[in-house]
Structures are given as C-alpha cells and as structure tokens.
Amino acid sequence: MQGKEKMSSSERQKLIIRELKKSKEPITASVFAEKSNVSRQVIVQDVSILKAKNEPVVATSQGYIYISDQAEDNMVRKTIVVNHTPEQTLAELYIMVDHGVTVRDVSVDHPVYGDITASIRVSNRKEVDLFYQNLRVPNVAHLSSLTNGLHLHTLEADSLEKIEEVCRELERAGILIGEAGE
C-alpha cells in the first residue's frame, strides 16, 4: 500500500460497483484493496455502506458479486427443506450443481434469532469445493449445526425440471425433507 495514494471512500465505492457490474466472476475484497491502496477491512466496510444504500452487492465464498435483476428474470427458484450431517454437505451440493442448479443460499430457523440466511451462490463443482474448503477451517461451523442439520436452500435454475430432478436425487439420498410451503 506504500507509494500509491489512497482512494477516497466515494471513489472506492464507485470502483466496487463499476467492477462488480462488469464482472462475470466474484471479486474479492483483497483485489479491491490492492486497486484502491487500502486494507481489505476498509473494503469490507465500503461494501457494508453500499448494502445500506440498497446496492445489491452480495458476499459469497468466492468474493463479491452484483445481483442484476435483468439476468435473473428468466430463472426459476424453489426453496427446499433438507436435513443431513456436516459430512454429507459436499455430496448434497454436488447433487445440486451437477444438475445445472445454483444454490443461492442456506437458511435456518433459529429459536432466538428467527430466520438466519447466508449467501452461498455456488453453480459448479469448483465453486462448491472452494465453499467447502472454507467450511473446513478450524472454528467454522455449518449454519445447519444450529438446528441439528435441518436447513433450507433456495435453488435457482433455467428450468423447473432441473430443480425437480435435484429434489428426486436428494430424496433418494435421504437428504430432502420437502419443499418450502408444502
């Protein structure tokens, strides 16, 4: 961070939005920190400010993404209820992405805090592997550990048939409990 002048907060936020809007891949806080000559933590704060301004920036295990409503209008979404052990997480996610389905998030119904939702946004095995690798870090617990393995996923695909096939395979694996709203 030596030698280069630091960007102002408004300049950094404009950079973040501009870069995320044109990127097809997630961008990490470290990349933005390097570009703007500030720390990663400053970028995390900038993103929090952007979210407070209702910018659709989402943190994923691979970095930040900008959610464009236009790109998602033709997608089908369904929320499913599942229950499994932490050891079955990788198999569960592989089943989903192997059928061309994106796993948008995971949610649990906590007895004190109510609904807790975290963005996952994985669409292929490489993204699943990175997400799972981040779960394997010491002192990081699965969100579903708060509810003895019971949790929900919002799935997204370009056809309902893909999601229905995922549900059939998760049911065969003994993971699917049902669809939300059933």
BELJONOR-V782074 format. One record per residue. N is the residue number from 1. RES is the residue in one letter. SS is DSSP state (~ for helix, > for strand, _ for the rest). PSI is psi in whole degrees, -180 to 180 (NA if undefined). OMEGA is omega as a letter, one per 40 degrees, with the letter a starting at -180 (none if undefined). Layout:
BEGIN
n & res & ss & psi & omega
N & RES & SS & PSI & OMEGA
N & RES & SS & PSI & OMEGA
END
This chain:
BEGIN
n & res & ss & psi & omega
1 & M & _ & -2 & i
2 & Q & _ & 150 & i
3 & G & _ & -39 & a
4 & K & _ & 148 & i
5 & E & _ & 141 & i
6 & K & _ & 144 & i
7 & M & _ & 152 & i
8 & S & _ & 166 & i
9 & S & ~ & -47 & a
10 & S & ~ & -37 & i
11 & E & ~ & -42 & i
12 & R & ~ & -44 & a
13 & Q & ~ & -40 & i
14 & K & ~ & -41 & i
15 & L & ~ & -47 & a
16 & I & ~ & -51 & a
17 & I & ~ & -47 & a
18 & R & ~ & -48 & a
19 & E & ~ & -41 & i
20 & L & ~ & -38 & a
21 & K & ~ & -34 & a
22 & K & ~ & -11 & a
23 & S & _ & 140 & i
24 & K & _ & -11 & a
25 & E & _ & 153 & i
26 & P & _ & 151 & i
27 & I & > & 132 & a
28 & T & _ & 159 & i
29 & A & ~ & -33 & i
30 & S & ~ & -38 & i
31 & V & ~ & -46 & i
32 & F & ~ & -38 & i
33 & A & ~ & -44 & i
34 & E & ~ & -44 & a
35 & K & ~ & -32 & a
36 & S & ~ & 1 & i
37 & N & _ & 43 & i
38 & V & _ & 178 & i
39 & S & _ & 162 & i
40 & R & ~ & -40 & a
41 & Q & ~ & -35 & i
42 & V & ~ & -40 & i
43 & I & ~ & -42 & i
44 & V & ~ & -41 & i
45 & Q & ~ & -42 & i
46 & D & ~ & -42 & i
47 & V & ~ & -39 & i
48 & S & ~ & -40 & i
49 & I & ~ & -44 & i
50 & L & ~ & -42 & i
51 & K & ~ & -39 & i
52 & A & ~ & -26 & i
53 & K & _ & 12 & i
54 & N & _ & 25 & i
55 & E & _ & 132 & a
56 & P & _ & 61 & i
57 & V & > & 130 & a
58 & V & > & 135 & i
59 & A & > & 128 & i
60 & T & > & 175 & i
61 & S & _ & -16 & i
62 & Q & _ & -11 & a
63 & G & > & -167 & a
64 & Y & > & 148 & i
65 & I & > & 158 & i
66 & Y & > & 125 & a
67 & I & _ & 113 & i
68 & S & _ & 121 & i
69 & D & ~ & -37 & a
70 & Q & ~ & -44 & a
71 & A & ~ & -23 & a
72 & E & ~ & -5 & a
73 & D & _ & -32 & a
74 & N & _ & 10 & a
75 & M & _ & 149 & i
76 & V & > & 136 & i
77 & R & > & 145 & i
78 & K & > & 141 & i
79 & T & > & 130 & a
80 & I & > & 156 & i
81 & V & > & 128 & a
82 & V & > & 163 & i
83 & N & > & 125 & i
84 & H & _ & 170 & i
85 & T & _ & 162 & i
86 & P & ~ & -32 & a
87 & E & ~ & -21 & i
88 & Q & ~ & -1 & a
89 & T & ~ & -48 & a
90 & L & ~ & -46 & i
91 & A & ~ & -43 & i
92 & E & ~ & -50 & a
93 & L & ~ & -38 & i
94 & Y & ~ & -42 & i
95 & I & ~ & -44 & a
96 & M & ~ & -53 & a
97 & V & ~ & -28 & i
98 & D & ~ & -16 & i
99 & H & _ & 12 & i
100 & G & _ & 26 & a
101 & V & _ & 140 & i
102 & T & > & 134 & i
103 & V & > & 107 & a
104 & R & > & -44 & a
105 & D & > & 176 & i
106 & V & > & 140 & a
107 & S & > & 148 & i
108 & V & > & 157 & i
109 & D & > & 96 & a
110 & H & > & 138 & a
111 & P & _ & -23 & a
112 & V & _ & -48 & a
113 & Y & _ & -10 & a
114 & G & > & -145 & a
115 & D & > & 128 & i
116 & I & > & 123 & a
117 & T & > & 137 & i
118 & A & > & 139 & i
119 & S & > & 136 & i
120 & I & > & -56 & i
121 & R & > & 65 & i
122 & V & > & 139 & a
123 & S & _ & -8 & a
124 & N & _ & 171 & a
125 & R & ~ & -35 & i
126 & K & ~ & -45 & i
127 & E & ~ & -38 & i
128 & V & ~ & -45 & a
129 & D & ~ & -42 & i
130 & L & ~ & -45 & i
131 & F & ~ & -47 & a
132 & Y & ~ & -38 & i
133 & Q & ~ & -40 & i
134 & N & ~ & -29 & i
135 & L & ~ & -21 & a
136 & R & _ & -2 & i
137 & V & _ & 140 & i
138 & P & _ & 144 & i
139 & N & _ & 19 & i
140 & V & _ & 121 & a
141 & A & _ & 150 & i
142 & H & _ & 139 & i
143 & L & ~ & -36 & a
144 & S & ~ & -12 & i
145 & S & ~ & -19 & i
146 & L & ~ & -18 & a
147 & T & ~ & 30 & i
148 & N & _ & 38 & i
149 & G & _ & -13 & a
150 & L & > & 127 & i
151 & H & > & 172 & i
152 & L & > & 152 & i
153 & H & > & 139 & i
154 & T & > & 121 & a
155 & L & > & 150 & a
156 & E & > & 136 & i
157 & A & > & 170 & i
158 & D & _ & 0 & i
159 & S & _ & 147 & i
160 & L & ~ & -32 & a
161 & E & ~ & -39 & i
162 & K & ~ & -43 & i
163 & I & ~ & -40 & i
164 & E & ~ & -38 & i
165 & E & ~ & -40 & i
166 & V & ~ & -46 & a
167 & C & ~ & -43 & i
168 & R & ~ & -43 & a
169 & E & ~ & -38 & i
170 & L & ~ & -35 & i
171 & E & ~ & -43 & i
172 & R & ~ & -32 & i
173 & A & _ & -4 & i
174 & G & _ & 22 & a
175 & I & _ & -37 & a
176 & L & > & 130 & i
177 & I & > & -41 & i
178 & G & > & -172 & i
179 & E & > & 143 & i
180 & A & _ & 137 & a
181 & G & _ & -7 & i
182 & E & _ & NA & none
END
